[in-house]
Amino acid sequence: MSDQVHYELFVRRKVGAQWTLDMATEIRSHALAQAEEVLNSGRAVAVRVSKETLDPETREYRSISIFTKGMVDGGKPKKPVEEMEPLCVQPADLYTAHARDRIGRLLESWLQRHKATPFELLHRPDLVEKLEASGTDLQHALQKIAIPEAEARGMSVHELIRNFQGLVERSVANLMKAFKKGQLPDLDKEGFAKAAERLAADPDRAFLLGAGVAASIAPAKDWSEKIARLLDLADAAPAEPKARAAALAAIETPLAEIIGSKAGMADLLNTADDLGATLAAMTRLAGGSQVEMLIKVEASVRNCMPELSGTAKRLGQWLCGDNFPTVRASIARRVLKELNGVRRLKPTDAESEIEHLRALAMSLTAAAGRILPAEDITAAFTTRSKTLLNGDFIEALLGRDRSAREEIVMLIRLAENVMGAVNKRHAARWLSANIQAMRFEKEMRQGPDTPSVKLAALAALQKSLTRSGLVVEDYGPLCAKLGEVGGMVEADARLLSLLARAPAPLPQRLALLAKLAMGEAGPTGPVADRARLEALKLARAPEAREALAASPETLDLLKGLVQQQQAA
């Protein structure tokens, strides 16, 4: 029987490598020992021993794995099968949103040079002629799309290029045929309302009205003027519901393409060099009445939101209603894209960047559901928060001239405005490094301010920490450290002893001690504990009863102090 069974040792030399046969033996213990030796020596990252039994009838071996060890699951993962978009096969396919987006990316440089959008290229005979006359631009675009498509689909590059060339030729022929037959409306002569009403029942109304709109905005010298011309057409749209819907749909597509481009938005808002102001203006543009109401009641948002004027204000008025949802979506996607990116909102002013980010978060949250899902907003600001916690931004935020306490104030402000549990924890680590630093302790103990001012500042820091959104596991130790520093400040000045024996009236001394004990005039911790003892000691003095009877405010403070002690 022994000659019918043997054992094979397979090894994986490195992560991702295939299994290879290392040895075969008829002795089980030898195969297992060799497997351990190969793995321990580092000559392989994984080993496998299999028992091979010969079937006397079929003369085939049956394999059973009897031992595996190491990174046995480290093989190369299978490449996922991508869901491929269907290829464009008819001229009408080029007019879909997906196809226009692809055209815009393939011919981006050419379209920018001619101040045109993919929508205009598909509807303007003059632009088509210019593209064909350019020689290489169209051919390069076809090659750029054909090569990756051919690889992904397992097709020939030349075959795909021929298919795309045929599609382009048929699309151009259709456009030129309609142009030569005079089927494309002239909106400047006929009027937009009349043309829309005439074509409302035509099955090709989208193409025909689109050609009329494209021709109407062609004379514009810049993107802002094109938007203004589109809004003029919108103002002239017919009132009849079916015709009006067709008219506004013909305007919405080019408007969304212009608004969705960086150049178009920058020209409209005139904020090309200021990403923070650009995003704020875009949010105000798309947010509608929800953002306008927030601006009225929230000063911090009002200070960050630029006023819309001219064409941008006209567009904002149109977007306040239910018109042009695709345009609002285009603006929203652009805002999300920038928030998920790495560009600084205010490259030269880190503090202003935090304020703008806070204003954007409040505004987008107020308009959530109208322009963006709430979960997308949260995810975008969580991603953006990561950029606020890197060393370069922290260094820019703190600067070089701030005191240790001012740096902590700024870091607390930062912690308040970052989103996500991981980012909050990271912000807490920055705070811990500064609060635990000897520089802060030395500044608080040896600084020029009076002890009472220092204690009040420490109490303010504690309150800010508890409101910063950090979890108690993070802010608790930081508040305790602030309390310890407060105890050192008080001990250095012997403030409580001096206050208890001061020549001031007893109610006044008790009131100050009670405020210190309750964490109002000083930090919680050693100072508050010692102040409570001193206050209760003074309150039990024989002369205190008459003094407290004459000062109800001080008596109320003492009652609150006793209740706080009992609750603790």
Disulfide bonds with the S-S distance in Angstrom:
none
